[in-house]
Amino acid sequence: MSDQPDLPNDLHQHVSDLEAKSATAARLFDIRRIIGGLFVVYGIIVTIAGITASDADLRKAEDININLWTGLGMLALGLFFLGWLWLRPTVAPAAPPGEDE
């Protein structure tokens, strides 16, 4: 017997590692995560601006606290995207038939 590693098994292990990393990258960079996270962060900022609005700011907007309503809407949309991501996670694509040998 030789001291050389079993090349097909090493190659199979390397391919399996790359597939796992690819699936992790697909989940990490899912657009729903990015959009949801940004809307939640900006929604919190705008909601705080709406909560702390002065009477002069409200008079400018005809007594409608637009920052509060917009911030709450942004929060709701961001939480919707993050909930969608949690309920329907990204699945890595399957290998084409014939390449699973």
QUIZI-V593175 format. One record per residue. PHI is phi in degrees with one decimal (none if undefined). PSI is psi as a letter, one per 40 degrees, with the letter a starting at -180 (none if undefined). D_FIRST is the distance of its C-alpha to the first C-alpha in whole Angstrom. Layout:
phi-><PHI,PHI>
psi-><PSI,PSI>
d_first-><D_FIRST,D_FIRST>
//
This chain:
phi-><none,-97.5,-89.2,-75.3,-69.0,-74.5,-60.7,-61.2,-69.3,-64.8,-64.2,-62.0,-65.1,-63.4,-64.1,-63.1,-64.3,-65.3,-64.4,-65.5,-66.0,-65.1,-65.0,-65.4,-64.9,-63.8,-70.1,-66.6,-101.9,-63.2,-61.9,-65.3,-66.9,-67.6,-64.0,-61.3,-63.7,-65.3,-64.9,-66.2,-62.1,-67.7,-62.8,-63.1,-62.4,-70.2,-64.2,-62.6,-62.8,-72.2,-67.5,-95.5,-67.7,-86.3,-63.7,-64.8,-64.4,-67.7,-63.8,-62.1,-100.6,56.7,62.4,-111.2,-82.3,-64.0,-65.5,-64.8,-66.9,-67.0,-61.8,-65.3,-65.0,-65.7,-61.2,-62.0,-64.9,-62.4,-67.8,-61.2,-63.2,-68.6,-66.2,-61.4,-62.8,-70.9,-77.7,-127.7,-65.4,-70.4,-108.5,-65.2,-65.2,-78.0,-69.3,-61.5,-60.8,94.3,-100.4,-95.3,-93.1>
psi-><i,i,e,i,i,h,d,d,d,d,d,d,d,d,d,d,d,d,d,d,d,d,d,d,d,d,d,d,f,h,d,d,d,d,d,d,d,d,d,d,d,d,d,d,d,d,d,d,d,d,d,e,i,i,d,d,d,d,d,d,f,f,f,h,g,d,d,d,d,d,d,d,d,d,d,d,d,d,d,d,d,d,d,d,d,d,d,g,i,h,h,i,i,i,i,i,i,e,e,f,none>
d_first-><0,4,7,9,11,11,14,16,16,17,20,21,22,23,26,27,28,30,31,32,34,36,37,38,40,42,43,44,46,48,51,53,51,53,56,57,56,58,61,61,61,64,65,66,67,70,71,71,73,75,76,77,79,83,86,87,83,84,87,86,84,87,86,82,80,77,75,74,74,72,69,69,69,66,64,65,63,60,60,60,57,55,55,54,51,51,52,50,47,45,42,39,39,36,33,35,34,31,29,28,25>
//
